Amino acid sequence: MALTEEELSRFLAETSGKKVQLRLNSNRQTMLSVRPSPDGRSARVSIHRVFLSAGPEVLRAAAGYLAGPSASDRRAIKDFIEHKVPELQRQTVSTASLRQQRGTSRGKHHNLVPQAQRINEQFFGGSLTFHIVWGRRERTGKARRRHVTLGSALVLERLIRIHPVMDTPHVPQWFLDFVIFHEMLHLYIPPYRTAGGRNAIHSPEFERIERLHPHYHAVRAWEKKWVWKMMNAWEVGTELPRRALVDFQPPALAESYRAPWLPPPAPVPPPASVQPSREPEAIQQDLFGDLLS
């Protein structure tokens, strides 16, 4: 029988001997995290909803995380999560169409679909299938100094969301293109679980390929200087100054650009109606014969 949130909070508090501030999450990466207070008497716990249906052994292991988990606690949590992954994947995929309906790819200034199709061809050989939409357009009305996520990629749903802060003519096109590329790279190199049980989201191979992007260094420089200004301007309904458009601007990529990690394109065969009248060896011999005669 599943516990309620209040029952789970009480169990963790009684088992650990600490005051617990519990928050249920639906994360797909960090399903259990504990932030103890400086004096060690209390803790903030974020735990996935799936733990409401966990058995006593797993719940005791979760309580062990409040004081510092033992090897057996870690193993019990790891086994429980891995056992629940197929169920969580089915639930995630079943909500894909609903998630897609909540966003649109056509913004006020940018249509994400043709941009993403071009990036897919240039950097991934057209191999990726996905949906791409703008995120929600909610503003707080005040400047923020917290972490901001410019994009997200849900691998199972093949869904990419882009923050609407960039749906403006005052953000460089090449910067938006790189954010789309970064999220598409998550579909190209999906996260995986390491031997130590950690989720490798930005793996060494992911970072290696990302650094091969011709605009990588320009993007990082622009990001460092302008992203928080961009975010805060969007929150209060203003725009970036025009100089942000040209700051760190890299050379434009040609339409025919093809990423260096892709295999070379296959040669295009001649039309069926065109047949060489002579063998290539004979043509080569005649050519050298003419040059040498």
C-alpha positions in Angstrom: 0.0 0.0 0.0 1.4 3.4 -1.0 2.2 6.0 1.6 1.1 9.5 1.6 3.6 12.4 1.5 2.9 13.1 5.2 3.4 9.4 6.1 6.7 9.2 4.2 8.0 12.4 5.8 7.1 11.1 9.3 8.8 7.7 8.6 12.0 9.4 7.4 12.0 11.7 10.5 11.3 8.9 13.0 13.9 6.5 11.4 16.7 9.1 11.1 16.0 11.1 14.3 16.1 14.3 12.3 13.5 16.9 11.4 12.6 16.5 7.8 11.4 19.0 5.2 10.2 16.8 2.4 9.5 17.6 -1.2 8.3 15.1 -3.8 9.7 15.3 -7.2 9.2 13.7 -10.7 12.8 14.0 -11.8 14.3 11.6 -14.2 17.9 12.2 -13.2 18.3 12.9 -9.4 15.5 11.0 -7.7 16.8 11.3 -4.2 18.8 14.2 -2.7 19.4 15.3 0.9 20.6 18.7 2.1 21.4 18.6 5.8 21.3 21.7 8.0 24.6 23.1 9.3 24.0 21.7 12.8 22.9 18.3 11.4 19.6 18.2 13.2 17.4 18.6 10.2 17.5 18.0 6.5 15.7 19.0 3.3 14.9 15.9 1.3 13.8 15.8 -2.3 12.6 12.3 -3.3 10.8 10.8 -6.3 7.1 10.0 -6.0 7.9 6.4 -6.9 9.3 6.0 -3.4 5.8 6.3 -2.0 5.2 2.7 -3.1 8.6 1.4 -1.8 8.9 -1.4 0.7 10.3 -1.0 4.3 13.9 -2.0 3.3 14.1 0.7 0.6 12.5 3.3 2.9 15.0 2.5 5.7 17.8 2.9 3.1 16.4 6.3 2.1 16.3 7.3 5.7 20.0 6.3 5.9 20.8 9.0 3.4 19.9 11.6 6.0 22.9 10.6 8.2 25.2 9.4 5.4 24.3 6.3 3.5 26.1 3.0 3.9 27.1 0.7 1.0 24.0 -1.4 1.6 21.8 1.7 1.6 23.2 2.8 -1.7 22.8 -0.6 -3.2 19.2 -0.9 -2.0 18.3 2.5 -3.5 20.1 1.7 -6.8 18.4 -1.6 -7.2 15.0 -0.1 -6.4 15.4 2.7 -9.0 16.7 0.3 -11.7 13.7 -2.0 -11.0 11.4 1.0 -11.4 13.0 2.5 -14.6 10.9 0.5 -17.1 7.7 1.7 -15.4 8.9 5.3 -15.3 9.8 5.1 -18.9 6.3 3.9 -19.9 4.8 6.7 -17.9 7.1 9.3 -19.5 6.5 8.2 -23.0 2.7 8.1 -22.4 2.8 11.8 -21.6 4.8 12.7 -24.7 1.9 13.9 -26.9 0.5 15.9 -24.0 3.9 17.6 -23.5 4.1 18.4 -27.2 0.7 20.0 -27.2 1.7 22.4 -24.5 4.3 24.2 -26.7 4.6 25.5 -30.2 7.6 25.7 -32.5 6.6 28.9 -34.1 7.4 31.9 -31.9 7.0 35.6 -32.4 10.4 36.0 -34.1 11.8 32.5 -34.7 10.3 29.3 -36.2 12.3 26.5 -34.5 11.5 23.7 -37.0 13.4 24.9 -40.1 16.3 26.0 -37.9 16.4 22.6 -36.2 16.1 20.8 -39.6 19.1 22.7 -40.9 21.2 21.9 -37.8 20.2 18.3 -38.0 21.5 18.1 -41.5 24.7 20.0 -40.8 25.7 18.4 -37.6 23.9 15.0 -37.4 23.5 14.0 -41.1 19.7 14.3 -40.7 19.7 11.2 -38.5 17.7 12.6 -35.6 13.9 12.5 -35.2 12.4 14.8 -32.6 9.9 17.5 -31.8 11.0 21.0 -30.8 8.9 23.7 -29.1 9.3 26.9 -27.2 8.9 26.6 -23.4 6.3 28.4 -21.4 6.3 32.2 -21.5 6.0 32.9 -17.8 7.7 36.0 -16.3 8.3 36.8 -12.7 8.5 40.5 -13.3 11.8 40.9 -11.5 15.5 40.2 -12.2 16.9 36.8 -11.1 20.3 35.6 -10.1 19.6 31.9 -10.2 20.6 29.1 -12.6 18.7 29.3 -15.8 18.1 26.5 -18.3 18.1 27.7 -21.9 17.0 24.4 -23.3 16.1 20.8 -22.3 16.0 17.5 -24.1 13.7 14.6 -23.1 15.4 11.7 -24.7 12.5 9.2 -24.4 9.9 11.6 -25.8 12.4 12.9 -28.4 11.2 16.4 -27.3 13.4 19.5 -27.2 12.2 22.6 -25.3 13.8 26.0 -25.9 13.5 28.9 -23.4 11.4 31.7 -24.9 13.9 34.3 -23.6 15.6 33.7 -27.0 12.5 34.4 -29.1 13.6 37.9 -29.9 15.5 39.7 -32.6 18.0 41.0 -30.0 19.6 37.6 -29.4 22.1 36.4 -32.1 20.9 33.7 -34.4 24.1 31.8 -34.0 23.7 31.7 -30.3 20.2 30.3 -30.5 21.4 27.8 -33.1 24.1 26.5 -30.7 21.5 26.1 -27.9 19.4 24.0 -30.3 22.5 22.0 -31.3 23.4 21.4 -27.7 20.0 19.9 -27.0 20.1 17.8 -30.1 23.5 16.5 -29.1 21.7 15.0 -26.0 19.6 12.9 -28.4 22.7 12.0 -30.4 24.7 11.0 -27.3 22.0 10.1 -24.7 22.8 10.1 -21.0 23.9 6.8 -19.5 24.6 5.2 -16.1 28.3 4.8 -15.2 29.7 1.8 -13.4 29.6 3.8 -10.2 25.8 4.4 -10.6 26.0 8.0 -11.6 24.1 9.5 -14.6 26.6 10.8 -17.2 24.6 13.6 -18.9 27.5 15.5 -20.3 29.9 12.6 -20.9 33.5 13.1 -22.2 32.3 12.1 -25.7 29.5 14.7 -25.5 31.9 17.4 -24.4 34.4 16.4 -27.1 31.9 16.8 -29.9 30.4 20.0 -28.5 33.9 21.6 -28.5 34.2 20.7 -32.2 31.4 23.1 -33.0 32.9 26.1 -34.9 31.1 28.6 -32.7 31.8 26.9 -29.4 34.3 29.5 -28.0 32.2 32.5 -29.3 29.1 31.0 -27.7 30.8 30.6 -24.3 32.1 34.2 -24.4 28.7 35.6 -25.3 27.1 33.4 -22.7 29.4 34.7 -20.0 28.8 38.3 -20.8 25.2 38.4 -21.9 23.1 35.5 -20.7 22.2 37.0 -17.3 21.6 40.4 -18.8 19.3 38.7 -21.4 17.4 36.8 -18.8 16.9 39.8 -16.5 15.8 42.0 -19.4 13.3 39.4 -20.5 11.9 39.1 -17.0 11.1 42.8 -16.7 10.0 43.1 -20.4 12.9 45.0 -21.9 15.5 44.1 -24.5 19.2 43.7 -24.8 21.2 46.6 -26.4 21.9 46.3 -30.1 25.6 45.7 -29.5 24.7 42.3 -28.1 23.9 41.2 -31.6 27.4 41.7 -32.9 29.5 41.0 -29.8 31.8 37.9 -30.3 30.1 37.3 -33.7 31.8 34.3 -35.4 31.9 33.7 -39.2 28.7 32.4 -40.5 28.5 28.7 -41.5 28.0 27.9 -45.1 24.7 26.1 -46.0 26.9 23.2 -47.2 28.7 22.9 -43.9 29.0 19.3 -42.6 30.3 18.5 -39.1 33.8 16.9 -39.0 32.6 13.9 -36.9 30.1 12.8 -39.6 31.1 10.2 -42.2 31.6 11.6 -45.7 28.5 11.7 -47.8 28.1 8.8 -50.2 28.9 9.6 -53.8 25.9 10.4 -56.0 25.6 7.7 -58.7 25.1 9.0 -62.3 21.6 8.8 -63.7 20.6 5.4 -65.0 20.3 6.7 -68.6 24.0 7.9 -68.6 26.4 5.1 -69.3 30.2 5.7 -69.7 31.1 4.8 -73.3 34.6 3.7 -72.3 36.3 2.1 -69.3 37.9 4.6 -66.9 41.3 2.9 -67.4 41.1 3.5 -71.1 40.2 7.2 -70.6 43.1 7.5 -68.1 45.6 5.9 -70.5 44.5 8.2 -73.4 44.8 11.3 -71.1 48.4 10.5 -70.1 49.2 9.5 -73.7 48.1 12.9 -74.9 50.1 14.7 -72.2 53.2 12.7 -72.8 53.1 12.7 -76.6 
